[in-house]
Amino acid sequence: MDEKRIIELVILYSKDELTTSEASKLEIWLKVNEQNRGIFCDYLKRYRKARQIAFYDTVDEQRAWNQLARKIKRASISKKNRFVQYSLYAASLLLFVSFSLFLYIKNGSVTTENSLRDIPSGSAKAMLQLSDGRIVPLSNDSVLSLAEINGVVIMQDEEGGIRYLAGEGKNETVFNTIRVPRGGEYYLCLSDGTKVWLNSESELTYPVSSLENARNVYLKGEAYFEVARDEKHPFRVECEDSKITVLGTKFNVMAYKGQGNVVTTLVDGRVRVATGRDSLMLTPGEQAVSGTDGIDVKKVDVSFYIAWTLGVFEFEEMSLGQITEQLGRWYDMTFVYDDPLLREITFTGAAERHRPLDVVLKMIEKLSGVRFEVKNDVITIYKK
């Protein structure tokens, strides 16, 4: 089997798009000898590294082998459908697939002649507004112990961020608000044990301690929730005109100002999304887009929508306009297009969030007909 075909199969395998025939041929080739299995695992490792997604420090060969066996049993994509899907995939400008994979494997690294100054990535930072109006700056270096109403104590969490420890005082209804600026992200654990990861340019208002009837929080921007289960006290996220109600589950909500809708992606459990008179229940792997026109639901690969919580940007056939919105919030930069049509160029790939911005921009320049010019905090995008 030649190198090009092996790389193609690695990509299809990683995207879970092997046909039954392809999976069977790959299994036969892998069983020929240990060398073939080693080659496959090596390319798989390089593919993941090229996409900047470190699922494992090293490839678990036995696990990869077991995954292949499972894929053979469930592979059911027809050749026609697979060809269409792969054609669309290959037609995109592949940031870390077609470019990084081949160059990384051949040369071990990627270089560029372009000169873009280093623009540092975002970091953990936020401002916490207490119930008495006090403002407390937060970062990963924060060492704090704050007393709140109801006997609640706010402490630094061992995972980073802050944690609310429930008290035994009077249960008054008071709220705190945490605001994450552009170029920031932050983690907090609420008094009921619910974990929340806030993305850049986001705000969350929440009760200091659990209330008697329900646990209501109010979101602007984007957050990933792992809700502590409590059937007697439903957890509700309110944003724009939408409400998401859960008992105990994991889900991502994106509701930035000017977005025009609320995007709810369910990872685990069940959630109910409601807007106006419309209401429906999501199951894992579904995404609801809710707004003034109602609610639309579709199946998605949830990994793309929660990758930011793992320190990764994931782009799946995403327009350059959408990508630069994400990059702008995280790196606290403003992107301006010399030609609005450039916003429609699409990409598929991934990049580490904690690397300098120029790394991502240089990749885009290499693969597309655009170039970037940086002046102060503004990046202008031109056609080459």
C-alpha positions as CSV (number, residue, x, y, z in Angstrom):
1,M,0.0,0.0,0.0
2,D,1.5,3.3,-1.0
3,E,2.0,6.3,1.3
4,K,-0.7,8.5,-0.2
5,R,-3.3,5.7,0.2
6,I,-2.2,5.1,3.9
7,I,-2.6,8.8,4.7
8,E,-6.1,8.8,3.0
9,L,-7.2,5.8,5.1
10,V,-5.8,7.4,8.3
11,I,-7.9,10.5,7.6
12,L,-11.1,8.5,6.8
13,Y,-10.5,6.3,9.8
14,S,-10.1,9.3,12.1
15,K,-13.3,10.8,10.7
16,D,-15.2,7.5,11.1
17,E,-15.9,7.5,7.3
18,L,-14.3,4.1,6.3
19,T,-16.6,2.1,4.1
20,T,-17.1,-1.6,5.0
21,S,-14.8,-2.5,2.0
22,E,-12.1,0.0,3.0
23,A,-12.2,-1.2,6.7
24,S,-11.9,-4.8,5.6
25,K,-8.9,-4.1,3.3
26,L,-7.2,-2.1,6.0
27,E,-7.7,-4.9,8.5
28,I,-6.1,-7.4,6.1
29,W,-3.2,-5.1,5.5
30,L,-2.7,-4.6,9.2
31,K,-2.7,-8.3,9.9
32,V,0.1,-9.0,7.4
33,N,2.8,-8.1,9.9
34,E,3.7,-5.9,12.9
35,Q,5.5,-3.4,10.6
36,N,2.2,-2.5,8.9
37,R,0.5,-2.0,12.2
38,G,3.4,0.2,13.3
39,I,3.2,2.3,10.1
40,F,-0.5,2.8,10.6
41,C,-0.2,3.8,14.2
42,D,2.7,6.1,13.4
43,Y,0.7,7.9,10.7
44,L,-2.3,8.1,13.0
45,K,-0.1,9.7,15.7
46,R,1.3,12.2,13.1
47,Y,-2.2,13.0,11.9
48,R,-3.4,13.9,15.4
49,K,-0.3,15.9,16.1
50,A,-0.7,17.7,12.8
51,R,-4.2,18.7,13.8
52,Q,-2.9,19.8,17.2
53,I,-5.3,17.5,19.0
54,A,-3.3,15.5,21.6
55,F,-5.8,12.7,22.5
56,Y,-2.9,10.6,23.7
57,D,0.8,11.3,24.5
58,T,1.6,8.3,22.4
59,V,-0.7,6.2,20.2
60,D,-2.2,3.3,22.1
61,E,-1.6,0.6,19.4
62,Q,-4.0,-2.0,20.9
63,R,-6.7,0.6,21.3
64,A,-6.3,1.7,17.7
65,W,-6.5,-1.9,16.7
66,N,-9.7,-2.5,18.7
67,Q,-11.3,0.7,17.3
68,L,-10.7,-0.6,13.8
69,A,-12.4,-3.9,14.6
70,R,-15.5,-2.0,15.9
71,K,-15.5,0.3,12.9
72,I,-15.6,-2.7,10.6
73,K,-18.8,-3.9,12.3
74,R,-20.6,-0.7,12.1
75,A,-19.3,0.9,8.9
76,S,-22.3,1.3,6.7
77,I,-21.7,4.5,4.6
78,S,-22.4,3.8,0.9
79,K,-19.7,4.5,-1.6
80,K,-21.8,7.2,-3.1
81,N,-22.4,9.0,0.2
82,R,-18.8,8.5,1.3
83,F,-17.5,9.9,-2.0
84,V,-19.7,13.0,-1.7
85,Q,-18.7,13.6,2.0
86,Y,-15.1,13.1,1.3
87,S,-15.2,15.3,-1.8
88,L,-16.7,18.1,0.3
89,Y,-14.1,17.5,2.9
90,A,-11.2,17.5,0.5
91,A,-12.5,20.5,-1.3
92,S,-12.1,22.6,1.8
93,L,-8.8,24.2,2.5
94,L,-7.4,21.8,5.1
95,L,-5.5,23.8,7.7
96,F,-3.9,20.8,9.5
97,V,-5.0,17.9,7.3
98,S,-3.8,18.3,3.7
99,F,-1.1,20.9,4.4
100,S,0.1,20.2,7.9
101,L,-0.2,16.4,7.6
102,F,1.8,16.1,4.5
103,L,4.4,18.7,5.3
104,Y,4.7,17.6,8.9
105,I,5.2,14.0,8.0
106,K,7.7,14.8,5.2
107,N,9.6,17.6,7.0
108,G,8.7,17.3,10.7
109,S,7.7,20.9,10.8
110,V,6.0,23.8,9.0
111,T,7.8,27.0,8.0
112,T,6.7,30.2,6.3
113,E,8.5,33.2,4.9
114,N,5.7,35.6,6.1
115,S,6.6,37.9,9.0
116,L,3.8,38.4,11.5
117,R,4.6,39.7,14.9
118,D,3.9,37.4,17.8
119,I,0.4,37.9,19.2
120,P,0.0,36.0,22.5
121,S,-3.0,33.9,23.1
122,G,-5.7,34.5,25.7
123,S,-5.4,33.4,29.3
124,A,-7.5,32.7,32.4
125,K,-8.9,36.0,33.6
126,A,-12.2,37.5,34.7
127,M,-13.9,40.1,36.9
128,L,-16.2,38.9,39.7
129,Q,-19.0,41.1,40.9
130,L,-20.2,40.2,44.4
131,S,-23.7,40.7,45.8
132,D,-22.6,43.9,47.6
133,G,-21.3,45.4,44.3
134,R,-17.6,44.8,45.0
135,I,-15.5,43.9,41.9
136,V,-12.7,41.3,42.3
137,P,-10.2,40.6,39.5
138,L,-9.6,36.9,38.9
139,S,-6.7,35.0,37.3
140,N,-5.0,31.6,37.6
141,D,-2.7,33.3,40.1
142,S,-5.5,34.5,42.3
143,V,-5.3,33.4,45.9
144,L,-8.5,34.3,47.6
145,S,-11.1,33.5,50.3
146,L,-14.2,35.6,50.1
147,A,-17.2,35.6,52.4
148,E,-20.6,35.9,50.7
149,I,-24.1,36.1,52.0
150,N,-25.7,32.9,53.3
151,G,-22.4,31.8,54.8
152,V,-21.1,30.9,51.3
153,V,-17.3,31.0,50.9
154,I,-15.6,31.6,47.5
155,M,-12.2,29.8,47.3
156,Q,-9.6,29.1,44.7
157,D,-10.4,25.8,43.0
158,E,-7.7,23.1,42.8
159,E,-8.5,22.8,39.0
160,G,-8.0,26.5,38.6
161,G,-10.7,29.1,38.7
162,I,-13.0,29.5,41.8
163,R,-15.3,27.3,43.8
164,Y,-18.4,28.3,45.9
165,L,-18.6,26.4,49.1
166,A,-22.2,26.2,50.5
167,G,-22.8,27.6,53.9
168,E,-25.3,27.1,56.7
169,G,-26.6,30.6,56.8
170,K,-29.9,32.2,55.9
171,N,-30.9,31.3,52.3
172,E,-31.3,34.7,50.7
173,T,-31.7,35.2,47.0
174,V,-28.6,37.0,45.9
175,F,-26.5,36.8,42.7
176,N,-22.9,37.1,41.6
177,T,-21.8,38.0,38.1
178,I,-18.6,36.9,36.5
179,R,-17.4,38.7,33.3
180,V,-14.7,37.3,31.0
181,P,-13.2,39.8,28.7
182,R,-11.9,39.4,25.2
183,G,-8.7,37.5,25.4
184,G,-9.8,35.5,28.5
185,E,-11.5,32.4,29.7
186,Y,-12.5,31.2,33.2
187,Y,-13.7,28.2,35.2
188,L,-16.0,28.2,38.2
189,C,-17.8,25.6,40.3
190,L,-21.1,26.7,41.7
191,S,-22.3,25.9,45.2
192,D,-24.5,23.0,44.0
193,G,-21.4,21.4,42.3
194,T,-22.2,22.5,38.8
195,K,-19.1,23.2,36.8
196,V,-19.0,26.0,34.2
197,W,-16.3,27.0,31.7
198,L,-16.7,30.5,30.3
199,N,-15.3,31.4,26.9
200,S,-14.0,34.9,25.9
201,E,-16.3,37.9,26.0
202,S,-18.8,36.1,28.1
203,E,-20.9,36.9,31.2
204,L,-22.7,34.7,33.7
205,T,-25.0,35.8,36.5
206,Y,-25.9,33.0,39.0
207,P,-27.2,32.5,42.5
208,V,-24.7,32.5,45.3
209,S,-26.4,29.5,46.8
210,S,-29.0,27.0,45.6
211,L,-32.5,28.3,45.7
212,E,-35.6,26.3,46.9
213,N,-37.4,25.9,43.5
214,A,-34.9,26.1,40.7
215,R,-31.3,27.0,39.8
216,N,-31.5,29.8,37.3
217,V,-28.4,31.3,35.6
218,Y,-28.2,34.0,32.9
219,L,-25.7,33.8,30.1
220,K,-24.3,36.2,27.6
221,G,-21.6,34.7,25.3
222,E,-20.5,31.1,25.5
223,A,-20.3,28.5,28.3
224,Y,-19.9,24.8,28.7
225,F,-21.9,23.3,31.6
226,E,-21.5,20.1,33.6
227,V,-24.6,20.3,35.7
228,A,-24.8,18.5,39.1
229,R,-27.9,16.3,39.1
230,D,-30.8,17.4,41.3
231,E,-34.3,16.3,40.2
232,K,-36.0,18.5,42.8
233,H,-34.2,21.6,41.5
234,P,-34.0,21.9,37.7
235,F,-31.1,23.9,36.3
236,R,-32.1,26.6,33.8
237,V,-29.9,28.7,31.5
238,E,-31.6,31.8,30.2
239,C,-30.1,33.7,27.2
240,E,-31.7,36.1,24.7
241,D,-35.2,34.7,24.2
242,S,-34.3,31.1,24.9
243,K,-34.4,28.9,28.0
244,I,-32.5,25.6,28.5
245,T,-33.8,23.4,31.3
246,V,-31.8,20.4,32.6
247,L,-31.6,18.0,35.6
248,G,-28.0,16.8,35.2
249,T,-26.1,16.9,32.0
250,K,-23.2,18.2,29.9
251,F,-23.9,20.8,27.2
252,N,-22.5,23.9,25.5
253,V,-24.4,27.1,24.9
254,M,-23.3,29.9,22.5
255,A,-25.3,33.1,22.7
256,Y,-23.1,36.1,21.7
257,K,-24.6,39.5,21.3
258,G,-25.5,40.1,17.6
259,Q,-25.4,36.4,16.9
260,G,-29.2,36.4,16.2
261,N,-29.8,32.9,17.8
262,V,-28.8,30.6,20.6
263,V,-26.9,27.4,19.8
264,T,-27.2,24.6,22.3
265,T,-25.1,21.5,21.8
266,L,-25.8,18.4,24.0
267,V,-23.0,16.2,25.0
268,D,-24.6,14.0,27.6
269,G,-28.0,13.6,29.3
270,R,-31.1,15.5,28.1
271,V,-32.0,19.2,27.9
272,R,-35.2,21.0,27.0
273,V,-34.8,24.1,24.8
274,A,-37.6,26.6,24.7
275,T,-38.2,29.9,22.9
276,G,-41.5,31.6,22.5
277,R,-44.1,28.9,22.1
278,D,-41.7,26.3,20.8
279,S,-40.1,23.7,23.1
280,L,-38.3,20.4,22.4
281,M,-36.1,17.9,24.1
282,L,-32.5,17.2,22.9
283,T,-30.7,13.9,23.0
284,P,-26.9,13.5,23.1
285,G,-25.2,14.5,19.8
286,E,-28.0,17.0,18.8
287,Q,-27.7,20.7,18.4
288,A,-30.6,23.2,18.7
289,V,-30.5,26.6,17.0
290,S,-33.2,28.7,18.6
291,G,-34.4,32.2,17.9
292,T,-37.3,34.3,16.8
293,D,-38.1,31.9,13.9
294,G,-38.4,28.9,16.3
295,I,-36.0,26.0,16.9
296,D,-34.0,23.9,14.4
297,V,-32.4,20.7,15.4
298,K,-29.6,18.7,13.7
299,K,-27.1,15.9,14.5
300,V,-23.5,17.2,15.0
301,D,-20.1,16.0,16.1
302,V,-20.1,17.6,19.5
303,S,-16.3,17.5,19.8
304,F,-16.1,20.4,17.4
305,Y,-18.3,22.5,19.8
306,I,-16.6,21.8,23.1
307,A,-13.0,21.6,21.8
308,W,-12.4,25.1,23.1
309,T,-12.7,23.8,26.7
310,L,-9.8,21.5,25.9
311,G,-7.6,24.3,24.6
312,V,-8.3,23.6,20.9
313,F,-9.9,25.5,18.0
314,E,-11.8,23.1,15.8
315,F,-13.0,24.2,12.4
316,E,-15.3,22.0,10.4
317,E,-16.1,23.5,6.9
318,M,-16.2,26.9,8.7
319,S,-16.1,30.2,6.9
320,L,-13.1,32.5,7.4
321,G,-15.5,35.1,8.8
322,Q,-16.6,32.7,11.5
323,I,-13.0,31.7,12.3
324,T,-11.8,35.3,12.6
325,E,-14.7,36.0,15.0
326,Q,-13.4,33.2,17.3
327,L,-9.8,34.3,16.9
328,G,-10.6,37.9,17.5
329,R,-12.3,37.2,20.8
330,W,-9.6,34.9,22.0
331,Y,-6.6,37.0,21.0
332,D,-8.4,40.3,21.6
333,M,-7.8,41.5,18.0
334,T,-10.1,43.1,15.4
335,F,-10.2,41.6,11.9
336,V,-11.1,43.8,9.0
337,Y,-11.8,42.5,5.4
338,D,-10.5,44.5,2.4
339,D,-13.0,42.4,0.3
340,P,-16.1,41.1,2.1
341,L,-16.2,38.0,-0.2
342,L,-13.1,36.7,1.5
343,R,-15.2,36.0,4.6
344,E,-16.9,33.1,2.7
345,I,-13.7,31.0,2.2
346,T,-14.1,27.8,4.1
347,F,-11.6,25.7,6.1
348,T,-11.5,22.5,8.0
349,G,-8.8,21.8,10.6
350,A,-7.7,22.6,14.1
351,A,-5.2,24.6,16.1
352,E,-4.0,24.9,19.7
353,R,-5.6,27.9,21.5
354,H,-2.6,28.6,23.6
355,R,-0.1,29.2,20.7
356,P,0.6,32.7,19.3
357,L,-1.9,33.9,16.7
358,D,0.7,34.2,14.0
359,V,1.0,30.4,13.9
360,V,-2.7,30.1,12.7
361,L,-2.5,33.1,10.4
362,K,0.6,31.8,8.6
363,M,-1.2,28.5,8.0
364,I,-4.2,30.3,6.5
365,E,-1.9,32.4,4.3
366,K,-0.1,29.3,3.0
367,L,-3.3,27.6,2.1
368,S,-5.4,30.4,0.7
369,G,-5.4,33.4,-1.5
370,V,-5.3,35.8,1.4
371,R,-2.7,37.7,3.3
372,F,-2.7,39.4,6.7
373,E,-1.4,42.8,7.8
374,V,-1.2,43.7,11.4
375,K,-1.3,47.2,12.7
376,N,-1.7,47.7,16.4
377,D,-4.7,45.7,17.4
378,V,-6.2,45.5,13.9
379,I,-5.6,42.7,11.4
380,T,-6.6,43.5,7.8
381,I,-7.2,40.6,5.4
382,Y,-6.4,41.2,1.7
383,K,-6.6,39.0,-1.4
384,K,-3.1,38.0,-2.6
